[in-house]
Amino acid sequence: MPNGRSGSLFLDKRELARWLGGLEGSEIVGISITLLVSGRSPGVSVESVAGLLANCRADRIAVEEQDNNDYIIHLDCPLGGESTDTEKWVLVRADSPLFEELRREHKRQGQWGAGL
């Protein structure tokens, strides 16, 4: 599991939904942090992320950059809240179809765009 926060950004909830809408529902876009910590690393599908996003109360989603090459999308807390529900954290690696979108948005916002 990644172990070093190296940047952050915020995503508009509608923008993330738009990115997801351009992908197949069963396509794997990330890894469950909770299961990765327990020694398993099952993929998280577009459909699963879209379900978490639909239940997210925040309009902006916090994203952490880890070790300058992975991202963790936090789909569990309102803006400025404490993010602790790791079942709603999705690790996005370079092979994910979301990675380049996240990287592009991160560059646009700057290294610490979310101030996290």
Secondary structure, 3 states (H helix, E strand, C coil): CCCCEEEEEEEEHHHHHHHHHCCCCCCEEEEEHHHHHCCCCCEEEHHHHHHHHHCCCCCEEEEEEECCCEEEEECCCCCCCCCCCHHHEEEECCCCCCHHHHHHHHHHHCCECCCC
